Amino acid sequence: MARAARRHGGPLAAGRLGALFLALFACWAPSAAAAEKITLRFEVYGLMGLRVLTLRTQFEQQGDRYVATAEYTTAGIAGLVSDQATHAVARGRLIPGSAEPESFVNTTRHSRTEYRSRVDYKPDGSIVGGVTPAPEKPVPSEAVRGTVDNLTAYLRLERQLGATHNCALAVPVFDGAHRYDLVFTGGKKEVLEPEGGQRFAGETIACNMMRYNRHVDEGVQNAGARQGTFWYAALLPGGDIMVPVRMRLRTQIGTVDVYLSEVQGRGIDLRLME
């Protein structure tokens, strides 16, 4: 995964990563009942090790209520070629080993166009919401029942990993515009060494991800990561939380590598990259 060895992707395609990073990351739920905040920052690299994206996530918990936030902007040369920014917020309730969303709001600006999604997840499994501007072929209402937003999908994985170290999980996702399934497998322990400018070294659990599109416009069939591997490690006190320290993802522009660069929370202020 060394940057010099990367042969796919590149900054010219960074603007097409909009669906990718909202569908990849969530934040990590603390077990304590008191209010708590955990923040993380990731750097994303494409062709020849060029940085194309910076992703920041934040998790806040009060009792069994959570607010998960993710935002990113194109970076480096990519920001000069394709100006894009996204801010998404998921709210919901934590349950043992999982999470149930109540609302999801996403605003994405790509060049001069802004897209806004709003979804409300009802207790009976029904869904209300969508995206503006509206797509030509909206997702049928019967196809979204029982789904969750993409941030909560990864939150479910993080909570399951913290409790069982088991990656096996399938999550139906609807983000206001697209309907797809995220399927996680694996669970092999792997020891990572420092690379690509990241100083992390230690034992991880490797989870594999596959995305199966159910109702996605033809024009964006390849948007987002089709598959990838996430390496999770226990970096925070308590032992109940595992965070992804590295990722390798296959996207419509090729393979991109993602490195955790900063972790703050639970008394930890860890800097893994300059």
C-alpha positions in Angstrom: 0.0 0.0 0.0 3.0 2.3 -0.3 2.1 5.5 -2.1 4.8 5.1 -4.7 3.3 1.8 -5.8 -0.2 3.1 -6.4 -1.3 2.8 -10.0 -4.9 3.8 -10.1 -7.1 6.9 -9.5 -6.0 10.5 -9.5 -6.9 14.1 -8.6 -8.8 14.7 -11.9 -11.5 12.3 -10.7 -11.8 13.6 -7.1 -15.0 15.4 -7.8 -16.6 12.0 -8.6 -15.9 10.7 -5.1 -19.0 12.4 -3.7 -21.0 9.2 -3.0 -17.9 7.3 -2.0 -16.9 8.9 1.2 -20.4 9.4 2.6 -21.0 5.7 2.0 -17.8 4.7 3.7 -17.4 6.2 7.1 -19.2 6.7 10.4 -18.1 7.6 13.8 -17.5 5.3 16.8 -19.8 5.1 19.7 -18.5 5.4 23.2 -20.0 3.1 25.9 -20.3 5.6 28.7 -23.6 7.3 29.4 -22.1 10.7 29.9 -21.8 13.1 26.9 -18.7 12.3 24.9 -17.1 13.4 21.7 -14.7 11.5 19.3 -13.2 13.1 16.2 -11.1 11.6 13.5 -9.4 12.8 10.4 -8.5 10.8 7.3 -6.3 11.5 4.2 -7.1 9.9 0.9 -4.5 9.3 -1.8 -4.8 8.3 -5.5 -2.4 8.1 -8.4 1.3 8.5 -7.6 0.4 9.2 -3.9 -1.3 12.5 -4.6 -3.7 13.6 -1.9 -7.2 14.0 -3.3 -9.4 14.3 -0.2 -9.6 15.0 3.5 -12.4 13.5 5.5 -13.4 14.5 9.1 -15.8 12.6 11.3 -17.3 13.4 14.7 -19.4 11.4 17.1 -21.4 12.8 20.0 -23.3 10.7 22.5 -25.7 11.7 25.3 -27.1 8.6 27.0 -28.5 6.4 24.2 -28.7 9.3 21.7 -26.1 9.8 19.0 -25.2 12.4 16.5 -22.7 11.3 13.8 -21.2 13.9 11.4 -19.0 13.5 8.4 -17.6 16.2 6.1 -15.0 16.3 3.4 -13.5 18.6 0.8 -11.3 18.0 -2.2 -7.7 18.8 -1.4 -4.4 19.6 -3.0 -4.3 19.7 -6.8 -7.7 18.0 -6.8 -9.2 21.0 -5.2 -8.1 23.2 -8.0 -9.5 20.9 -10.6 -12.8 19.9 -9.0 -14.3 21.8 -6.2 -16.5 19.7 -4.0 -17.6 19.6 -0.4 -20.1 17.5 1.6 -21.5 17.8 5.1 -23.8 15.0 6.5 -25.4 14.4 9.9 -27.1 11.3 11.2 -29.1 11.2 14.4 -30.6 8.3 16.2 -30.6 5.9 19.1 -28.0 3.3 20.3 -29.1 -0.2 21.1 -27.0 -3.1 22.3 -24.4 -3.9 19.6 -26.1 -1.7 17.0 -27.9 1.6 16.2 -31.2 2.8 14.9 -31.3 6.0 12.8 -34.0 8.7 13.2 -32.9 11.3 10.6 -30.2 11.9 8.0 -29.3 15.2 6.3 -26.7 15.6 3.6 -25.7 18.7 1.7 -23.2 18.3 -1.2 -21.8 21.1 -3.3 -20.2 20.1 -6.6 -18.9 23.1 -8.6 -22.0 25.4 -8.7 -24.7 22.7 -8.0 -25.9 21.9 -4.5 -27.7 18.7 -3.6 -29.7 18.3 -0.4 -31.0 15.1 1.1 -33.3 14.6 4.0 -34.5 11.3 5.3 -36.6 10.4 8.4 -36.6 6.8 9.6 -39.8 5.9 11.4 -40.1 3.3 14.2 -42.2 1.0 12.1 -39.6 0.8 9.4 -41.2 3.2 6.9 -39.1 6.0 5.4 -40.0 9.6 4.5 -37.6 11.8 2.5 -35.6 12.2 -0.7 -33.2 14.5 -2.5 -33.4 17.8 -4.3 -33.0 18.3 -7.2 -35.1 15.1 -7.5 -33.7 12.2 -9.7 -35.4 11.2 -12.9 -36.2 7.8 -11.4 -36.9 8.1 -7.6 -36.3 5.0 -5.5 -39.7 3.1 -5.0 -41.1 3.5 -1.5 -41.4 -0.2 -1.1 -37.6 -0.6 -1.7 -36.6 1.7 1.2 -38.5 0.2 4.0 -36.2 -1.0 6.8 -33.2 0.8 5.5 -30.7 3.0 7.4 -28.5 5.9 6.3 -24.9 5.3 5.2 -23.3 6.7 8.4 -25.4 4.5 10.6 -24.5 1.5 8.5 -20.9 1.9 9.4 -21.8 2.8 13.0 -23.5 -0.6 13.2 -20.3 -2.3 12.0 -18.1 -0.4 14.5 -20.4 -1.3 17.5 -20.5 -4.9 16.4 -16.7 -5.1 16.0 -16.2 -3.5 19.5 -18.5 -6.2 21.0 -17.5 -9.3 19.1 -14.6 -8.6 16.7 -16.9 -10.1 14.0 -17.1 -8.4 10.6 -20.1 -10.4 9.3 -22.9 -7.9 8.7 -25.3 -6.9 5.9 -27.0 -3.5 6.0 -29.7 -2.1 3.6 -29.0 1.6 2.9 -31.0 4.5 1.6 -29.5 8.0 1.7 -32.3 9.9 0.1 -31.1 9.3 -3.5 -29.7 5.8 -3.7 -30.7 2.3 -2.4 -27.9 -0.3 -2.0 -26.7 -3.0 0.3 -23.4 -3.0 2.2 -22.1 -6.5 3.0 -19.1 -6.9 5.3 -17.1 -10.2 5.7 -13.7 -11.3 7.0 -12.3 -10.8 10.4 -8.7 -11.9 9.9 -6.1 -10.5 12.3 -3.3 -8.7 10.5 -0.2 -6.8 11.8 0.4 -3.5 9.9 3.7 -1.7 9.7 4.2 2.1 9.1 3.8 3.1 5.5 2.8 6.0 3.2 3.7 8.6 5.8 1.5 7.1 8.5 3.2 6.0 11.7 0.7 3.3 12.8 2.0 -0.1 13.6 0.2 -2.9 15.3 -2.5 -5.6 15.2 -5.7 -5.0 13.3 -8.8 -6.8 12.2 -9.4 -6.7 8.4 -13.0 -6.4 7.2 -14.0 -6.8 3.6 -16.8 -4.7 2.1 -18.9 -5.2 -1.0 -21.6 -2.8 -2.3 -24.6 -4.2 -4.1 -26.6 -1.5 -6.0 -30.4 -2.0 -5.8 -31.9 1.2 -7.1 -29.2 3.6 -8.4 -29.5 5.8 -11.5 -27.6 4.5 -14.5 -25.5 7.6 -14.5 -24.1 6.9 -11.1 -24.0 3.1 -11.1 -20.3 3.2 -10.5 -20.3 6.1 -8.0 -19.0 5.1 -4.6 -16.7 2.3 -3.6 -17.6 -1.1 -5.2 -15.5 -3.0 -2.7 -12.6 -2.6 -0.3 -10.8 -3.6 2.8 -10.9 -1.8 6.2 -8.2 -2.4 8.8 -9.6 -1.8 12.3 -7.6 -1.3 15.5 -8.3 -0.6 19.2 -6.8 2.9 19.6 -9.0 4.3 22.3 -9.3 3.4 26.0 -12.0 1.0 27.0 -11.5 -1.7 24.4 -15.1 -1.5 23.2 -14.3 0.7 20.1 -12.3 -0.2 17.0 -11.5 2.4 14.4 -10.3 2.0 10.8 -6.7 2.9 10.6 -6.3 2.2 6.9 -8.5 1.4 3.9 -8.0 0.2 0.4 -11.0 0.9 -1.8 -11.9 0.0 -5.4 -13.8 2.9 -7.0 -14.9 4.1 -10.4 -11.5 5.8 -10.7 -9.5 2.8 -9.6 -7.9 2.1 -6.2 -7.6 4.7 -3.5 -5.7 4.4 -0.2 -7.1 6.0 3.0 -5.0 6.7 6.1 -6.2 7.7 9.6 -4.1 10.7 10.4 -5.6 12.0 13.7 -7.7 10.7 16.6 -9.1 12.8 19.5 -11.3 11.6 22.3 -11.4 9.8 25.7 -8.3 11.7 26.7 -6.4 10.7 23.6 -4.8 13.1 21.1 -3.0 10.9 18.6 -1.3 12.2 15.5 -0.4 9.4 13.0 0.6 11.7 10.1 2.2 15.1 9.7 
